[in-house]
Amino acid sequence: ISIPVTLQCAGNRRKEQNLIQKGVGFNWGCAAASTCIWTGVPLRIFLEHVGIKTKEEGANWINFESPKGEVPQGDTTYGASHMREVCM
């Protein structure tokens, strides 16, 4: 399938994150976003294929993490979590 998808940079929440613990990177405010046409397998079908747990089994959030080496400091990764219902 092909659908329009809007992505937000993980740095969009940096201002709020820095209030809790100072992080590394540029403060984008709310400006780092893009929209493109995604063509491929829908995330829901992929998650079902790999055997995602049900909400009753405790799967409330899905965590996404970059490969090591994507950021210069800390553990060199970044990531984000999304509610299971949104991804499904």
N, C-alpha and C positions, 0 to 999 in steps of 0.2 A: 504494500500500500504506500501511498504518498500523502502526507499531511503536513500542514504548516506547524512549525514548532518554535516557540520562543524560549530561549535559554538566558539565564541570569548568571552573571559571574559570581563565584563564591565570595568575592571581595565586596559585593554590594552590602553586606551586613557588617563590614569591618568597623564602622563607627561604633555600632552597638557592641560588637565583640571587644573593642579596645576599652570600653567602659568597664568590662569585667577583667580582661587580661590583655595587655598590649601585644599585638601581633606584628607580623612582618608583612610589608606590602603597601601599595598605594591605596589611599582612601578614595574609592570611586564615587562615593555617595550612592545615588540610585541610577547611575548612568551606564553601567556596563551590562548591556543586554543586546541580543540580536535575534532575528527571526530568519528561519530558512525552511526549505521543504525537505522533510525527512522521508526517505524512501527505504523501506526495509521492514523487518519484523517488528510489530508493536511490542512495547516493553511488557505488557501484560502476558502476551503469548510466550515470550522468552522466560519470564519469571515462572510461569506455570510449567514450562518445559524442564527447567532446572529444579523443580520441586519446592517452590516457596511454601513455607509453612502457612497455615491458616491463622486468622486473627485469634481464634480460640486456642491455638497452640502457642500464642504469644508473639506473632509477627505483626507488630504495630507500626514499625518503621523499617524503611529500606535505606541502608547506608551505601553511599558511593564514595570510593576513594581513588585518588590518582596513583599512577605508578611512582615509585621512589625516584627522587631527583627532579621533580617538577617545580619545586621552590628551593631557593638557595640556603635556607636556614631551618633550624628545628629538625623534625624527622624527615624533611624534604618532600612531604606529601601534602595534599589538601583534599578536602572532601565535603560532602553535604549529606543530610538525611532528609527523606521525604516520607510523608505518611503513606502507609500501605494502600489506603483507599484511593489516593491520588494516582499512584502508580498502576493500579489495577483498573 
